[in-house]
Amino acid sequence: MKVTVKAYLYLQKVLGWKELLLDLPDGTNLFEFFLLLRQSHGFPGAVAAGNSIRIQLEDDKWFNLTVLLNGRPIGSLQGLDTALADGATVTLFPPAAGG
């Protein structure tokens, strides 16, 4: 199945890409998706934290990553157990700061 991954803000610089089209095995869930993304596309150190992903972006600092599946927060779905479907879009947002 084909799944699109989009990275936003400074996460694009960290990863070295803005968008990927991945060919994944049928039945892949979000947890497995992140394992595959780390192995094959330079995704930084990541750990599952409940219904979210924590990533290591710099100097041993870990941040929660906002993850949307087809525009919906994964916490409103089945979290990392949510199965992906052909044509899905996974959107990744790093933590935002500002004032």
C-alpha positions in Angstrom: 0.0 0.0 0.0 1.1 3.6 -0.6 1.3 6.1 2.3 2.4 9.7 2.0 4.4 11.2 4.9 4.7 15.0 5.2 7.1 16.8 7.6 6.7 20.4 8.6 8.7 23.3 10.1 12.3 22.5 11.2 11.6 18.8 11.1 12.1 19.0 7.4 15.7 20.2 8.0 16.4 17.5 10.6 15.1 14.7 8.3 16.4 16.1 5.0 13.0 15.7 3.3 9.6 17.3 3.2 7.5 14.6 1.8 7.9 10.9 1.1 5.7 8.3 -0.7 6.3 5.0 1.0 5.3 1.5 -0.1 4.3 -0.4 3.0 3.0 -3.9 3.7 -0.7 -4.2 4.0 -1.9 -4.0 7.6 1.0 -1.8 8.8 0.0 0.2 11.9 1.5 3.5 13.0 3.9 1.9 15.5 5.3 -0.3 12.7 5.3 2.7 10.4 7.6 4.6 12.7 10.0 1.6 13.0 10.2 1.4 9.2 10.6 5.2 8.9 13.5 5.1 11.3 15.2 2.1 9.6 14.9 3.4 6.0 14.6 7.2 6.1 16.8 8.6 8.8 14.1 9.3 11.3 15.7 10.4 14.6 15.7 8.3 17.8 12.0 7.8 18.6 10.1 6.1 21.3 6.4 5.4 21.7 4.9 7.3 24.6 1.2 6.3 25.0 -0.5 7.7 21.9 2.3 9.9 20.8 5.9 9.7 19.6 8.8 11.3 21.4 11.8 12.1 19.2 15.3 13.2 19.9 16.1 16.3 17.9 19.2 17.8 19.5 21.6 17.4 22.4 19.7 14.5 24.1 16.6 16.6 24.3 13.4 14.7 23.6 10.2 16.3 22.3 6.6 15.1 21.6 5.8 14.9 18.0 2.3 15.8 16.8 1.1 13.1 14.4 -1.9 13.4 12.2 -3.4 10.6 10.1 -5.5 12.0 7.3 -5.8 15.2 9.2 -6.9 13.7 12.5 -4.7 13.5 15.7 -3.8 9.9 16.3 -4.9 10.3 19.9 -8.5 10.6 18.6 -8.1 7.3 16.7 -6.4 4.2 18.1 -3.1 5.9 18.8 -0.1 3.9 17.5 -2.3 0.8 17.0 -4.2 2.6 14.2 -3.9 0.7 11.0 -2.9 2.5 7.9 -4.8 2.2 4.6 -3.7 2.7 1.0 -3.6 6.4 0.2 -3.2 7.5 3.8 -1.3 10.7 4.7 0.7 10.8 7.9 1.6 14.4 8.9 4.4 15.1 11.3 4.8 18.4 13.3 7.7 19.1 15.7 7.0 21.0 18.9 6.3 24.7 18.2 7.5 27.6 20.3 6.9 31.2 20.2 5.4 34.1 21.9 
